[in-house]
Amino acid sequence: MSSRGLALAPPAKNVVVYRNGDPFFPGRKVVVNQRRFLTFEAFLNEVTKSVHAPLAVRNLYTPRHGHRVAELGDLQDGCHYVAAGFEKFKKLNYLNHGRKELRGTRNSEDLQVSTSGWLFFPIFHSCRNTGSSHALGCFYCSVFRNGDLLSPPFPLPLSKSTPLQWDALLATLTEKANLRSGAVNKLCRLDGTQVSGGEELVNGDYYVAVGNEEHKKLPYFELLVPQDSACRTLWYVD
Protein backbone atom coordinates (compact mmCIF):
# COMPACT_ATOMS: atom_id res chain seq x y z
CA MET A 1 0.00 0.00 0.00
CA SER A 2 1.29 3.47 -0.88
CA SER A 3 2.10 6.11 1.71
CA ARG A 4 -0.83 8.10 0.35
CA GLY A 5 -3.14 5.15 0.98
CA LEU A 6 -1.90 4.87 4.54
CA ALA A 7 -2.50 8.56 5.12
CA LEU A 8 -6.10 8.20 3.99
CA ALA A 9 -6.83 5.21 6.23
CA PRO A 10 -9.28 6.01 9.07
CA PRO A 11 -7.40 6.70 12.31
CA ALA A 12 -7.79 4.24 15.18
CA LYS A 13 -10.21 5.15 17.96
CA ASN A 14 -10.05 4.27 21.65
CA VAL A 15 -13.33 3.48 23.40
CA VAL A 16 -14.29 2.06 26.79
CA VAL A 17 -16.87 -0.74 26.90
CA TYR A 18 -18.98 -1.90 29.86
CA ARG A 19 -21.05 -5.07 30.30
CA ASN A 20 -24.79 -4.55 30.09
CA GLY A 21 -26.42 -4.78 33.52
CA ASP A 22 -23.14 -5.27 35.44
CA PRO A 23 -22.86 -2.44 38.00
CA PHE A 24 -19.42 -3.55 39.19
CA PHE A 25 -17.61 -4.06 35.87
CA PRO A 26 -14.96 -1.31 35.58
CA GLY A 27 -14.95 -1.19 31.78
CA ARG A 28 -12.38 -2.27 29.22
CA LYS A 29 -10.50 -0.15 26.74
CA VAL A 30 -10.89 -1.38 23.15
CA VAL A 31 -9.12 -0.03 20.08
CA VAL A 32 -11.34 0.49 17.04
CA ASN A 33 -9.09 -0.09 14.04
CA GLN A 34 -11.04 -0.21 10.79
CA ARG A 35 -8.09 -1.74 8.98
CA ARG A 36 -8.27 -4.67 11.40
CA PHE A 37 -12.06 -4.90 11.69
CA LEU A 38 -13.59 -4.91 8.26
CA THR A 39 -17.12 -5.31 9.61
CA PHE A 40 -19.03 -4.20 12.69
CA GLU A 41 -19.67 -7.86 13.54
CA ALA A 42 -15.93 -8.55 13.63
CA PHE A 43 -15.51 -5.69 16.09
CA LEU A 44 -18.34 -7.02 18.28
CA ASN A 45 -16.57 -10.40 18.39
CA GLU A 46 -13.47 -8.64 19.71
CA VAL A 47 -15.56 -6.79 22.31
CA THR A 48 -17.01 -10.14 23.45
CA LYS A 49 -13.50 -11.34 24.26
CA SER A 50 -12.32 -8.07 25.77
CA VAL A 51 -15.15 -7.72 28.30
CA HIS A 52 -15.38 -11.49 28.91
CA ALA A 53 -19.08 -11.42 28.08
CA PRO A 54 -20.92 -14.64 29.04
CA LEU A 55 -22.76 -14.55 25.71
CA ALA A 56 -21.78 -13.09 22.34
CA VAL A 57 -22.03 -9.30 22.11
CA ARG A 58 -24.39 -8.28 19.33
CA ASN A 59 -25.25 -4.68 20.24
CA LEU A 60 -23.53 -1.56 21.54
CA TYR A 61 -25.38 1.25 23.31
CA THR A 62 -24.55 4.70 24.60
CA PRO A 63 -24.31 4.48 28.42
CA ARG A 64 -26.60 7.36 29.41
CA HIS A 65 -29.59 7.05 27.10
CA GLY A 66 -29.18 3.59 25.57
CA HIS A 67 -29.01 4.72 21.95
CA ARG A 68 -27.95 1.82 19.73
CA VAL A 69 -24.74 2.09 17.70
CA ALA A 70 -25.32 0.74 14.19
CA GLU A 71 -21.86 0.68 12.59
CA LEU A 72 -18.15 1.21 13.15
CA GLY A 73 -18.24 4.73 11.79
CA ASP A 74 -20.65 5.77 14.55
CA LEU A 75 -18.11 5.06 17.29
CA GLN A 76 -16.41 8.17 18.65
CA ASP A 77 -12.85 8.32 19.93
CA GLY A 78 -12.67 8.52 23.73
CA CYS A 79 -16.34 7.67 24.27
CA HIS A 80 -17.97 4.99 26.42
CA TYR A 81 -20.36 2.24 25.32
CA VAL A 82 -22.33 -0.67 26.79
CA ALA A 83 -22.01 -4.15 25.28
CA ALA A 84 -25.10 -6.36 25.16
CA GLY A 85 -26.35 -9.52 23.50
CA PHE A 86 -29.93 -9.57 22.29
CA GLU A 87 -31.33 -8.45 25.65
CA LYS A 88 -32.59 -4.93 26.29
CA PHE A 89 -30.27 -2.15 27.39
CA LYS A 90 -30.17 -1.87 31.20
CA LYS A 91 -29.83 1.64 32.49
CA LEU A 92 -27.15 1.93 35.21
CA ASN A 93 -24.62 4.54 36.22
CA TYR A 94 -21.93 2.94 34.05
CA LEU A 95 -19.77 6.05 33.92
CA ASN A 96 -19.30 6.06 37.70
CA HIS A 97 -16.46 3.54 37.32
CA GLY A 98 -19.07 0.95 36.34
CA ARG A 99 -20.31 0.92 39.94
CA LYS A 100 -23.88 1.43 41.16
CA GLU A 101 -24.28 2.82 44.64
CA LEU A 102 -26.42 0.80 47.05
CA ARG A 103 -29.67 2.59 47.79
CA GLY A 104 -30.31 4.12 51.17
CA THR A 105 -28.72 6.46 53.66
CA ARG A 106 -25.74 6.19 55.95
CA ASN A 107 -25.89 6.16 59.70
CA SER A 108 -23.22 7.29 62.15
CA GLU A 109 -21.36 3.99 61.90
CA ASP A 110 -21.11 4.28 58.12
CA LEU A 111 -23.45 1.37 57.49
CA GLN A 112 -25.73 1.31 54.47
CA VAL A 113 -29.39 1.20 55.49
CA SER A 114 -31.93 0.08 52.91
CA THR A 115 -35.49 1.38 52.78
CA SER A 116 -36.64 -2.05 53.99
CA GLY A 117 -34.73 -1.60 57.24
CA TRP A 118 -32.09 -4.24 56.46
CA LEU A 119 -28.48 -3.36 57.20
CA PHE A 120 -25.85 -3.63 54.49
CA PHE A 121 -22.14 -3.10 54.81
CA PRO A 122 -20.88 -0.64 52.21
CA ILE A 123 -17.79 -1.23 50.11
CA PHE A 124 -15.14 -0.56 52.76
CA HIS A 125 -11.65 0.41 51.62
CA SER A 126 -10.25 -1.61 54.51
CA CYS A 127 -12.03 -4.72 53.21
CA ARG A 128 -10.41 -4.18 49.86
CA ASN A 129 -6.98 -3.61 51.36
CA THR A 130 -6.99 -6.59 53.70
CA GLY A 131 -8.60 -8.86 51.13
CA SER A 132 -10.95 -10.27 53.78
CA SER A 133 -14.54 -9.33 54.53
CA HIS A 134 -14.41 -11.37 57.75
CA ALA A 135 -12.30 -8.70 59.42
CA LEU A 136 -15.30 -6.37 59.45
CA GLY A 137 -17.95 -8.99 60.10
CA CYS A 138 -19.39 -8.72 56.61
CA PHE A 139 -19.70 -11.22 53.80
CA TYR A 140 -21.02 -11.38 50.27
CA CYS A 141 -23.14 -13.76 48.22
CA SER A 142 -24.03 -13.58 44.53
CA VAL A 143 -27.57 -14.01 43.27
CA PHE A 144 -28.81 -15.07 39.83
CA ARG A 145 -32.31 -14.39 38.53
CA ASN A 146 -34.37 -17.54 38.04
CA GLY A 147 -34.45 -18.60 34.38
CA ASP A 148 -32.37 -15.59 33.24
CA LEU A 149 -29.23 -16.55 31.32
CA LEU A 150 -28.60 -13.03 30.04
CA SER A 151 -28.11 -11.09 33.27
CA PRO A 152 -25.00 -11.52 35.43
CA PRO A 153 -25.44 -12.24 39.15
CA PHE A 154 -25.77 -9.28 41.49
CA PRO A 155 -23.84 -9.03 44.77
CA LEU A 156 -25.67 -9.39 48.07
CA PRO A 157 -23.72 -7.86 51.00
CA LEU A 158 -24.68 -9.06 54.48
CA SER A 159 -23.70 -8.27 58.05
CA LYS A 160 -22.76 -11.09 60.41
CA SER A 161 -23.21 -8.85 63.42
CA THR A 162 -26.85 -7.96 62.65
CA PRO A 163 -29.73 -10.48 62.91
CA LEU A 164 -31.15 -11.08 59.46
CA GLN A 165 -34.90 -10.74 59.02
CA TRP A 166 -35.89 -13.11 56.24
CA ASP A 167 -38.90 -11.06 55.07
CA ALA A 168 -36.67 -8.01 54.80
CA LEU A 169 -34.15 -10.04 52.79
CA LEU A 170 -36.83 -11.18 50.34
CA ALA A 171 -38.05 -7.60 49.99
CA THR A 172 -34.52 -6.46 49.18
CA LEU A 173 -34.04 -9.31 46.71
CA THR A 174 -37.30 -8.31 45.02
CA GLU A 175 -35.98 -4.80 44.54
CA LYS A 176 -32.54 -5.87 43.30
CA ALA A 177 -33.58 -8.82 41.12
CA ASN A 178 -36.55 -7.14 39.40
CA LEU A 179 -37.94 -10.49 38.26
CA ARG A 180 -40.45 -10.56 35.43
CA SER A 181 -42.62 -12.83 37.56
CA GLY A 182 -42.77 -10.23 40.34
CA ALA A 183 -41.74 -10.56 43.97
CA VAL A 184 -38.99 -12.90 45.12
CA ASN A 185 -40.62 -15.55 47.32
CA LYS A 186 -37.67 -17.85 47.93
CA LEU A 187 -33.93 -18.14 47.58
CA CYS A 188 -32.47 -21.37 46.23
CA ARG A 189 -29.06 -22.90 45.86
CA LEU A 190 -27.86 -23.70 42.35
CA ASP A 191 -29.06 -27.30 42.73
CA GLY A 192 -32.57 -26.07 43.49
CA THR A 193 -32.68 -26.74 47.24
CA GLN A 194 -34.37 -23.89 49.09
CA VAL A 195 -32.63 -21.72 51.68
CA SER A 196 -34.85 -21.32 54.73
CA GLY A 197 -32.89 -18.82 56.79
CA GLY A 198 -30.00 -16.38 56.83
CA GLU A 199 -27.87 -18.72 58.91
CA GLU A 200 -27.68 -21.06 55.89
CA LEU A 201 -26.09 -18.44 53.62
CA VAL A 202 -22.41 -19.06 52.94
CA ASN A 203 -19.85 -16.35 52.18
CA GLY A 204 -18.91 -16.37 48.48
CA ASP A 205 -21.64 -18.80 47.41
CA TYR A 206 -24.07 -18.35 44.53
CA TYR A 207 -27.86 -18.47 44.84
CA VAL A 208 -30.96 -18.07 42.65
CA ALA A 209 -33.80 -15.62 43.39
CA VAL A 210 -37.14 -17.29 42.59
CA GLY A 211 -40.69 -15.94 42.42
CA ASN A 212 -43.93 -17.95 42.44
CA GLU A 213 -42.63 -20.21 39.70
CA GLU A 214 -40.52 -23.33 40.17
CA HIS A 215 -36.75 -23.08 40.38
CA LYS A 216 -35.21 -23.53 36.93
CA LYS A 217 -32.07 -25.61 37.10
CA LEU A 218 -29.83 -24.01 34.47
CA PRO A 219 -26.04 -23.59 34.05
CA TYR A 220 -26.06 -20.10 35.60
CA PHE A 221 -22.51 -20.21 36.93
CA GLU A 222 -21.00 -21.78 33.79
CA LEU A 223 -22.60 -19.25 31.44
CA LEU A 224 -22.71 -16.04 33.48
CA VAL A 225 -19.49 -16.06 35.51
CA PRO A 226 -16.34 -15.57 33.37
CA GLN A 227 -13.65 -18.05 34.35
CA ASP A 228 -11.05 -15.41 35.10
CA SER A 229 -13.42 -13.59 37.47
CA ALA A 230 -14.97 -16.54 39.30
CA CYS A 231 -12.69 -16.01 42.27
CA ARG A 232 -12.45 -12.23 42.26
CA THR A 233 -13.97 -10.24 45.09
CA LEU A 234 -17.49 -9.06 44.33
CA TRP A 235 -16.97 -5.68 46.01
CA TYR A 236 -14.32 -4.50 43.55
CA VAL A 237 -13.74 -0.76 43.44
CA ASP A 238 -11.52 1.15 41.10
C-alpha positions in Angstrom: 0.0 0.0 0.0 1.3 3.5 -0.9 2.1 6.1 1.7 -0.8 8.1 0.3 -3.1 5.2 1.0 -1.9 4.9 4.5 -2.5 8.6 5.1 -6.1 8.2 4.0 -6.8 5.2 6.2 -9.3 6.0 9.1 -7.4 6.7 12.3 -7.8 4.2 15.2 -10.2 5.1 18.0 -10.1 4.3 21.6 -13.3 3.5 23.4 -14.3 2.1 26.8 -16.9 -0.7 26.9 -19.0 -1.9 29.9 -21.1 -5.1 30.3 -24.8 -4.5 30.1 -26.4 -4.8 33.5 -23.1 -5.3 35.4 -22.9 -2.4 38.0 -19.4 -3.6 39.2 -17.6 -4.1 35.9 -15.0 -1.3 35.6 -14.9 -1.2 31.8 -12.4 -2.3 29.2 -10.5 -0.2 26.7 -10.9 -1.4 23.1 -9.1 0.0 20.1 -11.3 0.5 17.0 -9.1 -0.1 14.0 -11.0 -0.2 10.8 -8.1 -1.7 9.0 -8.3 -4.7 11.4 -12.1 -4.9 11.7 -13.6 -4.9 8.3 -17.1 -5.3 9.6 -19.0 -4.2 12.7 -19.7 -7.9 13.5 -15.9 -8.6 13.6 -15.5 -5.7 16.1 -18.3 -7.0 18.3 -16.6 -10.4 18.4 -13.5 -8.6 19.7 -15.6 -6.8 22.3 -17.0 -10.1 23.5 -13.5 -11.3 24.3 -12.3 -8.1 25.8 -15.1 -7.7 28.3 -15.4 -11.5 28.9 -19.1 -11.4 28.1 -20.9 -14.6 29.0 -22.8 -14.6 25.7 -21.8 -13.1 22.3 -22.0 -9.3 22.1 -24.4 -8.3 19.3 -25.3 -4.7 20.2 -23.5 -1.6 21.5 -25.4 1.3 23.3 -24.6 4.7 24.6 -24.3 4.5 28.4 -26.6 7.4 29.4 -29.6 7.0 27.1 -29.2 3.6 25.6 -29.0 4.7 21.9 -28.0 1.8 19.7 -24.7 2.1 17.7 -25.3 0.7 14.2 -21.9 0.7 12.6 -18.2 1.2 13.2 -18.2 4.7 11.8 -20.7 5.8 14.5 -18.1 5.1 17.3 -16.4 8.2 18.6 -12.9 8.3 19.9 -12.7 8.5 23.7 -16.3 7.7 24.3 -18.0 5.0 26.4 -20.4 2.2 25.3 -22.3 -0.7 26.8 -22.0 -4.1 25.3 -25.1 -6.4 25.2 -26.3 -9.5 23.5 -29.9 -9.6 22.3 -31.3 -8.5 25.6 -32.6 -4.9 26.3 -30.3 -2.1 27.4 -30.2 -1.9 31.2 -29.8 1.6 32.5 -27.2 1.9 35.2 -24.6 4.5 36.2 -21.9 2.9 34.0 -19.8 6.1 33.9 -19.3 6.1 37.7 -16.5 3.5 37.3 -19.1 0.9 36.3 -20.3 0.9 39.9 -23.9 1.4 41.2 -24.3 2.8 44.6 -26.4 0.8 47.0 -29.7 2.6 47.8 -30.3 4.1 51.2 -28.7 6.5 53.7 -25.7 6.2 55.9 -25.9 6.2 59.7 -23.2 7.3 62.2 -21.4 4.0 61.9 -21.1 4.3 58.1 -23.5 1.4 57.5 -25.7 1.3 54.5 -29.4 1.2 55.5 -31.9 0.1 52.9 -35.5 1.4 52.8 -36.6 -2.0 54.0 -34.7 -1.6 57.2 -32.1 -4.2 56.5 -28.5 -3.4 57.2 -25.8 -3.6 54.5 -22.1 -3.1 54.8 -20.9 -0.6 52.2 -17.8 -1.2 50.1 -15.1 -0.6 52.8 -11.7 0.4 51.6 -10.2 -1.6 54.5 -12.0 -4.7 53.2 -10.4 -4.2 49.9 -7.0 -3.6 51.4 -7.0 -6.6 53.7 -8.6 -8.9 51.1 -10.9 -10.3 53.8 -14.5 -9.3 54.5 -14.4 -11.4 57.7 -12.3 -8.7 59.4 -15.3 -6.4 59.4 -18.0 -9.0 60.1 -19.4 -8.7 56.6 -19.7 -11.2 53.8 -21.0 -11.4 50.3 -23.1 -13.8 48.2 -24.0 -13.6 44.5 -27.6 -14.0 43.3 -28.8 -15.1 39.8 -32.3 -14.4 38.5 -34.4 -17.5 38.0 -34.4 -18.6 34.4 -32.4 -15.6 33.2 -29.2 -16.6 31.3 -28.6 -13.0 30.0 -28.1 -11.1 33.3 -25.0 -11.5 35.4 -25.4 -12.2 39.2 -25.8 -9.3 41.5 -23.8 -9.0 44.8 -25.7 -9.4 48.1 -23.7 -7.9 51.0 -24.7 -9.1 54.5 -23.7 -8.3 58.0 -22.8 -11.1 60.4 -23.2 -8.8 63.4 -26.8 -8.0 62.7 -29.7 -10.5 62.9 -31.2 -11.1 59.5 -34.9 -10.7 59.0 -35.9 -13.1 56.2 -38.9 -11.1 55.1 -36.7 -8.0 54.8 -34.1 -10.0 52.8 -36.8 -11.2 50.3 -38.0 -7.6 50.0 -34.5 -6.5 49.2 -34.0 -9.3 46.7 -37.3 -8.3 45.0 -36.0 -4.8 44.5 -32.5 -5.9 43.3 -33.6 -8.8 41.1 -36.6 -7.1 39.4 -37.9 -10.5 38.3 -40.4 -10.6 35.4 -42.6 -12.8 37.6 -42.8 -10.2 40.3 -41.7 -10.6 44.0 -39.0 -12.9 45.1 -40.6 -15.6 47.3 -37.7 -17.8 47.9 -33.9 -18.1 47.6 -32.5 -21.4 46.2 -29.1 -22.9 45.9 -27.9 -23.7 42.4 -29.1 -27.3 42.7 -32.6 -26.1 43.5 -32.7 -26.7 47.2 -34.4 -23.9 49.1 -32.6 -21.7 51.7 -34.8 -21.3 54.7 -32.9 -18.8 56.8 -30.0 -16.4 56.8 -27.9 -18.7 58.9 -27.7 -21.1 55.9 -26.1 -18.4 53.6 -22.4 -19.1 52.9 -19.9 -16.3 52.2 -18.9 -16.4 48.5 -21.6 -18.8 47.4 -24.1 -18.4 44.5 -27.9 -18.5 44.8 -31.0 -18.1 42.7 -33.8 -15.6 43.4 -37.1 -17.3 42.6 -40.7 -15.9 42.4 -43.9 -17.9 42.4 -42.6 -20.2 39.7 -40.5 -23.3 40.2 -36.7 -23.1 40.4 -35.2 -23.5 36.9 -32.1 -25.6 37.1 -29.8 -24.0 34.5 -26.0 -23.6 34.1 -26.1 -20.1 35.6 -22.5 -20.2 36.9 -21.0 -21.8 33.8 -22.6 -19.3 31.4 -22.7 -16.0 33.5 -19.5 -16.1 35.5 -16.3 -15.6 33.4 -13.6 -18.0 34.3 -11.1 -15.4 35.1 -13.4 -13.6 37.5 -15.0 -16.5 39.3 -12.7 -16.0 42.3 -12.5 -12.2 42.3 -14.0 -10.2 45.1 -17.5 -9.1 44.3 -17.0 -5.7 46.0 -14.3 -4.5 43.6 -13.7 -0.8 43.4 -11.5 1.2 41.1 
